[in-house]
Structure formats: C-alpha cells, structure tokens
C-alpha cells in the first residue's frame, strides 16, 4: 500500500477462524483523487470477516480520504470497493444505502449533531432505520452509552462534554444498529490512555 501500512489481526479461535475466511471488504486497484490531483493509486487490500485491519500512515497520507470512499461519501477515480462481494459504487443508490447500513463509522471529531443530546444522537439511526418502539430505542441508547463509559450523560449536549466523551458518544452511535463493520478515523484521538 503506497504510503500506508496495514496490520490485520484475527479475533477468533481456530475453529471460528476457518469459518471466517470469506472476504468482507475488498478494495481493488483503488485510485483516490480530487479532480486531476491523485492522492493514492492502485490501493489493494482485503479484510476478512471477524478480523481487524489497522492502517497506519503519516499525516496527510489519505487515511480519511480512504474512509470517505469506504462509507460512500466520495466515489473512486478508478477501482472498486466491495462489501461481501457487492460493488459499493456500482450498486443502485437504494442498494448502496442498504450495504452501508451494515457499517458503523466514527469520525475524527466525533461527528455529533450539536443541537441534539448524546442520547438523541445515538437514537437517530435507530429511529430512522428500525421499527423499534421508543422504550426499546431508549434501552438500546442507554446500553450503547454505558458500553463506552457514558452512562448518566444521556441528556448532555456535545458542547457540555469533553472531546474524548464526544468521540465515545460517536462510537455509541456507530454501534447502535449492531453493524457488521465498524470503521474508525483516528479512534484514539482525544482519548486518555486508558480509554484508548
């Protein structure tokens, strides 16, 4: 990978590992560009199910740009991004949305809506994409906030909590729909060493 190094780690036992050999995300010959200015070219990697993949690179090496291509925010100049064998960018818009609904993402700065409480931010995807009742949504919101150490902060606005807490609330929202894939942009930024 040009200017980017990757490390893949399995999180499964041996029997589970054999069942998880199927690629989940495949990036084929990806060229990322802004107009005529090419950022990265000929990028190839495969991420199997039940594994983690870390990309390490210097600042301005296009890690966030790659994330934008993986979450449907920026189309490739060339190449393909496949989720479970389906091409994200060749799919019809409705199908692309369905593929991406199985993906949770956190951004460098948390990406929270400033006019909504932490609970409202986490509830948003549940309200938009499920038929759950309000009480069920509230339970899932409380669970996800508790999982990231924010129990009791449901009614706080992003401006009322630290940058690290905003980042963790963004993670709670990314996990709300129990996605198959979690993508992180600088996941340890603004976090204390223990939270990192």
HUJOGI-V819041 format. One record per helix or strand. SS is the DSSP state (A for helix, B for strand). FROM is the first residue (numbers start at 1). TO is the last residue. If there is no record, write none. Layout:
BEGIN
ss,from,to
SS,FROM,TO
SS,FROM,TO
END
This chain:
BEGIN
ss,from,to
B,5,10
A,14,19
B,23,34
B,37,48
B,51,56
A,63,70
B,78,83
B,86,87
A,93,100
B,103,106
B,117,117
A,118,129
A,134,147
B,157,157
A,158,160
A,163,175
B,181,184
END
